């Protein structure tokens, strides 16, 4: 019996050479057949040249359910493009050669192009000692993108739709009695020409955040003999509180009436031995439990035997870790994530799993493990597997190394909302993903949606989050990573995590009564390294000039993460990213993994400081003090002058200088109007934007299209510290910080006066918008940048530029050095 903590079985490969693959043709045709060769990669990794026709990912591909006998079918296959509906080429050699399991677009495949439709073909033999006939022959595919149809000896044996899920077929009935067996796989992959889940794959990469496609077979293909009554899957749920493993041995109905013996081992020592019925839950004792953590990733071995009247009919080996994830309140009273009941800050990178030579498929297993090993070197304890999945061996490496994993569901394409059939397919693939990945110790949470990509309905997002939690109650559900961003339809309120994105950030959501909060993406500092860029040049959210500056910016940014953990109670932060990918040059490594771009010792030091310091003791919000009483404010502009180039400050002395403004009628008395190129600059910072403040104004728009228009803001030198504005992206009124908007529910009417009030409550950590005296939106906003720039009416500031000029009129602007109450705002709106 094999143990997951020992070497997997020695490869019993039948990865055939070219001559064997063509034995069904004449000897003359075989002699003239083409040979496989790798295409020329645009970039090479340290492992590119280790790949060849006889060693294409030879490792055992299913580490959590290991059998002694198996054969790897990776290697050189025949290949051709195809047409829609074309019949399989049974008995017909194909003209090209491809190295499986590398995607067709990759250099390692030898094809290096995309095909919407394609055929793969090869032959294989079944070892006599497998006794197929008495046993069954099972054919396994790690993943094929996107729709696969499989034939053996011309008989269709499987159809699977979904580019990220494993599937199998019992092919026994299709076999000939002896000799060569023909295997054909037909694949359709239209990538982003449809609404199929694609992650970041695109038919045409955009030199931005979307990349090369990865079509066809991209994970290991293999076969194994299995008993008629056998283990199909294991379901394992550790219970740390009771010191037990909940185990169900699923036989797919083949083991009705059979029993199961399960043996838990700690190395060579038997921990417990339990017997029970197949297909029913069992409770396996794990006394004196050794817990799995990032620092001590201890794994127990598990041997499972299916018996028929005490006669063993199937044996598999597996493993598991004893750990649980949850939440608790820290000393500051705020909800935080826990591992094994203790608060643990999840320090993570964004890991997209792309390779310049293999695209979706790492060139070797050592390469697959390398990226995870470097997470540990850099002081991370968590990985976000970003809108992609990986072969089982990737999760196995994470288990053994001690890395927690957030697992994303690969998204549909961006732009628009998917039709009903695509929605249904997305949910089917999500259920398959959760079912197939939920035994990994490292996986602690699911992420169904990212930044609204492919999202179709906020209520549906909440329903899906609930469904995932019901399918796997032992893990967390982050319903929507980057719910504050981009194409998001807003917070469904579901799941166990609130997740915002901010670049360079960090994002600072705050936990609510039932959900912890994390920074789902931040950072993105970029450095070009000559000779190590996919396109010869690159981009990032903020570019720097050299490695020293890059390291310094990273450390500074991570210090902000620690502050957000202490003050805002974020429970994790995800830095973008572990390696460069194509045009994005914001990795710790170049895309080819050849160059380290930062000082790793300093990176590790600050990451470990965060994990130690984010212990739940917190620091709380600052007390901003009472502020100035009354409703006059600390500055006010009634715009009743009717002429001139200055607007009087009715309360203070910060009179505003007008540029490209005209005088007009207001709500009461006069007002000032702008035509998209003007402003009223008060010349001073009127509020401490790190504390509490409120800003109110009457405003009307001359147009309400897709352009942003700012009523009142305060400069920082880079971006406005706040914007009381019309958000053109949302076509709503808003009180905003960069990356965060409290939005009105309805689009404003052109030519109508509205009373707007934005309230920043630093003690509560909120940002609120009132329209005509009623609160219409509130967002968590833990901290805010301190501003020393001037308060300005009629425009904003972004990237150091004057932007978002108002096309409309403003009246009675008031600025307060405290957070107004709802009653006070209502009174203001009636004045």
Secondary structure, 3 states (H helix, E strand, C coil): CCCCCCCCCCCCCCCCCHHHHCCCCCHHHHHCCCCCCCCCCCCCCCCHHHCCCCCCCCCCCCCCCECCCCEECCEEEEEEECCCCCCCCCCCCCCEEEEECCCCCCCCCCCCCCCCEEEEEEEECCCHHHCECCEEEEEEECCEECEEEEEECCEEEEEEECCCCCEEEECHHHCCCCCCEEEEEEEECCHHHCCCCCCCEECCCCCCCCEECCCEECCCEEEEEECCCCCCEEEEEEECCCCEEEEEEECCCCCCCCEEEEEEEECCEEEEEEEEECCCEEEEECCCCCEECCCCECCEEEEEEEEECCEEEEEEEEEECECCEEEEECCCCCEEEEECCEECCEEEEEECCCECCCECCCCCHHHHHHHHHHHHHCCCCEEEECCCCCCHHHHHHHHHHCCEEEEECCCCCCCCCCCHHHHHHHHHHHHHHHHHHCCCCCEEEEECEECCCCCCCHHHHHHHHHHHHHHCCCCEECCEECCCCCCCCCCCCCCCEEEEECCCCCCCCCCCCCCEEEEEEEECEECCCCCCCCCCCCECCEECCCHHHHHHHHHHHHHHHHHHHHHCCEEEEEEECCECECCECCCCECCCCCCECCCHHHHHHHHHHHHHHCCCCCCCCCCCCCCCCCCCCCEEECCCCCCCCEECCCCCCCCEEEEEEEEEECCCCEEEEEEEEEEEECCCCCCCCCCCEEEEEEEEECCCCCCCEEEEEECCCCCCCCEEEEECCCCEEEEEECCEEEECCCCCCCCCCEEEEEEEECCCCEEEEEECCEEEEEEECCCCCCCCCCEEECCEEECCEEECCCEEEEEEEEEECCCCCHHHHHHHHHC
